[in-house]
């Protein structure tokens, strides 16, 4: 049971953090923000280099999360098993 909970936590963290929650809670400009919303704001303000930099950080975080997930699967010997 403990391993299943750990796997759910890792999966939830990777999916929830990487995708962000656009409009899930609401957005108050200047007070609440997520990285995807920040990219959109920068892009809409014609700050293309800033939007690209933040999007690159978001993409790197996604890759690091996937590498961490694969490392955990390799260490535990469980590849893609649900339970």
C-alpha positions in Angstrom: 0.0 0.0 0.0 2.8 2.4 0.8 4.5 2.0 -2.6 1.2 2.6 -4.4 0.7 5.9 -2.4 4.2 7.0 -3.2 3.6 6.3 -6.9 0.4 8.3 -6.8 2.2 11.2 -5.1 5.0 11.2 -7.7 2.5 11.0 -10.6 0.3 13.7 -9.1 3.2 16.0 -8.5 4.6 15.5 -12.0 1.3 16.0 -13.8 -0.1 18.7 -11.6 3.0 20.8 -11.4 4.1 20.5 -15.0 0.7 21.2 -16.6 -0.2 23.9 -14.2 -3.8 24.9 -13.5 -4.9 27.5 -16.0 -8.1 28.9 -14.7 -8.6 26.2 -12.1 -8.6 28.5 -9.1 -9.0 31.9 -10.9 -6.4 34.4 -11.8 -6.0 37.8 -10.2 -3.3 39.7 -12.2 -0.4 40.5 -10.0 -1.5 38.4 -7.1 -2.0 34.8 -8.2 0.0 33.3 -11.0 1.2 29.9 -12.4 4.1 29.4 -14.9 1.8 28.7 -17.8 -0.2 31.9 -17.1 3.1 33.8 -16.7 4.2 32.7 -20.1 0.9 33.8 -21.6 1.1 37.2 -19.8 4.7 37.8 -21.1 3.7 36.7 -24.6 0.7 39.0 -24.6 2.9 41.9 -23.4 5.2 41.3 -26.5 8.0 40.1 -24.2 8.9 37.1 -26.4 12.3 36.5 -24.9 10.9 36.4 -21.4 8.1 34.1 -22.4 10.6 31.8 -24.1 12.8 31.8 -21.0 9.9 30.9 -18.7 8.6 28.3 -21.1 12.1 26.8 -21.3 12.2 26.6 -17.5 8.8 24.9 -17.4 10.0 22.4 -20.1 13.2 21.6 -18.2 11.2 21.0 -15.0 9.1 18.5 -17.0 12.2 16.7 -18.2 13.8 16.6 -14.8 10.5 15.2 -13.3 10.4 12.5 -15.9 14.1 11.6 -15.3 13.4 11.4 -11.6 10.3 9.1 -12.2 12.4 6.8 -14.4 15.2 6.7 -11.8 12.7 5.7 -9.1 11.2 3.0 -11.3 14.7 1.7 -12.0 15.7 1.7 -8.3 12.5 -0.1 -7.2 12.4 -2.5 -10.2 8.8 -1.6 -11.0 8.3 -0.3 -14.5 4.8 0.9 -15.3 3.0 -1.4 -12.8 -0.1 0.0 -11.3 -0.1 -1.7 -7.9 
